[in-house]
């Protein structure tokens, strides 16, 4: 039943647009470039340097309250993502141009365990699992990992 005290105004659509744009993910995509620090006041979006400068890391929370961490090389190329939270992140957005390769690999492993999956393709590797509301996973570009960096570094 509609709330009789709610009266939309001209400002309501504009406010909704601002909220949607403001809550949009500030992350790039796998293989893309990590954006600069979008909001200096937001410590969670500030990149941190790891592994003797070989990786930069930035942690964000998506609209489903899942923590997504970007890992970028020293040049800014995003080489991996990890996630943990109550909902699956939008893998199509995270994987971008690698999404079709992932889907092709996932189709080959269909019929496996619904709670865990590992898709290994020459260009991208995706691991995902966990019970409902406890999703964890990671995706990385094996050929793009900087020297001395292994998938075990993405936790």
C-alpha positions as CSV (number, residue, x, y, z in Angstrom):
1,X,0.0,0.0,0.0
2,X,1.4,3.4,-1.0
3,X,2.5,5.7,1.8
4,X,-0.1,8.6,1.8
5,X,2.3,11.0,3.4
6,X,4.9,10.6,0.6
7,X,4.5,13.2,-2.0
8,X,7.0,13.1,-4.8
9,X,8.4,16.4,-5.9
10,X,10.5,17.6,-8.8
11,X,13.6,17.2,-6.6
12,X,12.8,13.5,-6.0
13,X,14.0,12.2,-9.4
14,X,17.1,14.4,-9.2
15,X,17.9,13.1,-5.7
16,X,17.5,9.5,-6.9
17,X,19.8,10.1,-9.7
18,X,22.4,11.6,-7.4
19,X,22.1,8.7,-5.0
20,X,22.4,6.2,-7.8
21,X,25.4,7.9,-9.3
22,X,27.0,8.4,-5.9
23,X,26.6,4.7,-5.0
24,X,27.9,3.4,-8.3
25,X,31.0,1.3,-8.1
26,X,34.1,3.4,-8.4
27,X,36.1,0.3,-9.5
28,X,37.4,-0.4,-12.9
29,X,37.4,-3.8,-14.5
30,X,39.8,-6.7,-14.7
31,X,42.6,-5.8,-17.1
32,X,41.6,-2.1,-16.9
33,X,43.3,0.7,-15.0
34,X,42.7,1.4,-11.3
35,X,41.1,4.8,-11.1
36,X,42.8,7.5,-9.1
37,X,41.7,8.0,-5.5
38,X,38.1,9.1,-6.1
39,X,37.4,10.6,-2.7
40,X,40.4,11.5,-0.5
41,X,38.1,11.4,2.6
42,X,37.2,7.8,2.0
43,X,40.0,5.7,3.4
44,X,38.5,2.5,2.1
45,X,39.0,3.7,-1.5
46,X,42.6,4.9,-1.1
47,X,45.0,2.5,-2.8
48,X,47.6,0.8,-0.6
49,X,50.9,-0.5,-1.8
50,X,51.8,-4.1,-1.2
51,X,54.5,-6.6,-1.9
52,X,57.4,-4.2,-2.2
53,X,55.6,-2.0,-4.6
54,X,54.6,-4.8,-7.0
55,X,50.9,-4.4,-6.2
56,X,48.4,-1.7,-5.2
57,X,45.3,-2.7,-3.4
58,X,42.0,-0.9,-3.0
59,X,39.0,-2.2,-1.0
60,X,35.4,-1.3,-1.8
61,X,32.0,-2.4,-0.6
62,X,29.4,-3.0,-3.4
63,X,25.7,-2.4,-3.2
64,X,25.1,-5.9,-1.8
65,X,27.4,-5.2,1.1
66,X,30.1,-7.5,-0.3
67,X,33.7,-6.4,0.2
68,X,35.6,-6.3,-3.2
69,X,39.3,-5.8,-3.3
70,X,41.1,-4.7,-6.4
71,X,44.8,-5.6,-7.0
72,X,46.7,-3.5,-9.5
73,X,50.2,-3.7,-10.8
74,X,52.6,-0.7,-10.2
75,X,51.4,0.6,-13.6
76,X,47.8,0.6,-12.4
77,X,46.6,-2.4,-14.4
78,X,44.0,-4.4,-12.4
79,X,45.3,-7.9,-12.3
80,X,43.0,-9.5,-9.7
81,X,39.9,-9.1,-7.6
82,X,38.8,-10.9,-4.4
83,X,35.4,-10.7,-2.7
84,X,33.7,-11.8,0.5
85,X,30.2,-11.0,1.6
86,X,26.5,-11.8,1.7
87,X,26.0,-11.5,-2.0
88,X,27.9,-12.4,-5.2
89,X,29.5,-9.4,-6.8
90,X,28.5,-8.6,-10.4
91,X,31.0,-10.8,-12.1
92,X,30.1,-9.5,-15.5
93,X,31.1,-6.0,-14.5
94,X,34.3,-7.2,-12.6
95,X,35.4,-9.5,-15.4
96,X,34.4,-7.1,-18.3
97,X,36.1,-8.4,-21.5
98,X,36.9,-11.7,-19.7
99,X,33.3,-12.4,-18.8
100,X,32.6,-14.4,-22.0
101,X,35.7,-16.5,-21.5
102,X,34.7,-17.2,-17.9
103,X,31.1,-18.1,-19.0
104,X,32.5,-20.5,-21.7
105,X,34.7,-22.2,-19.1
106,X,31.8,-22.3,-16.6
107,X,29.6,-24.0,-19.2
108,X,32.3,-26.7,-19.6
109,X,32.2,-27.4,-15.9
110,X,28.4,-27.4,-15.6
111,X,26.9,-30.0,-13.4
112,X,29.5,-29.5,-10.7
113,X,29.1,-28.4,-7.1
114,X,26.6,-25.5,-6.9
115,X,28.5,-24.0,-3.9
116,X,32.0,-23.9,-5.3
117,X,33.5,-23.5,-8.7
118,X,36.9,-23.0,-10.3
119,X,37.1,-21.9,-13.9
120,X,40.6,-22.0,-15.4
121,X,41.0,-20.4,-18.8
122,X,44.3,-19.3,-20.5
123,X,43.3,-15.6,-20.0
124,X,41.5,-15.6,-16.7
125,X,41.0,-17.8,-13.6
126,X,37.9,-17.5,-11.4
127,X,37.3,-19.3,-8.1
128,X,34.1,-18.8,-6.2
129,X,32.3,-20.6,-3.4
130,X,30.7,-20.4,0.0
131,X,27.3,-21.0,1.5
132,X,24.4,-18.6,0.9
133,X,25.2,-15.2,2.4
134,X,28.8,-16.2,2.8
135,X,30.3,-15.9,-0.7
136,X,34.0,-15.7,-1.2
137,X,36.0,-15.7,-4.4
138,X,38.8,-14.4,-6.5
139,X,39.6,-13.7,-10.1
140,X,42.9,-13.0,-11.7
141,X,44.8,-12.7,-15.0
142,X,47.6,-15.2,-14.9
143,X,49.7,-13.6,-17.6
144,X,49.5,-10.2,-16.1
145,X,50.8,-11.0,-12.6
146,X,53.9,-9.0,-11.7
147,X,57.1,-10.8,-11.1
148,X,57.1,-12.4,-7.6
149,X,53.3,-12.2,-7.2
150,X,51.3,-15.4,-7.0
151,X,47.6,-16.1,-6.7
152,X,48.2,-16.9,-3.0
153,X,48.8,-13.1,-2.5
154,X,45.2,-12.4,-3.3
155,X,43.3,-13.2,-0.1
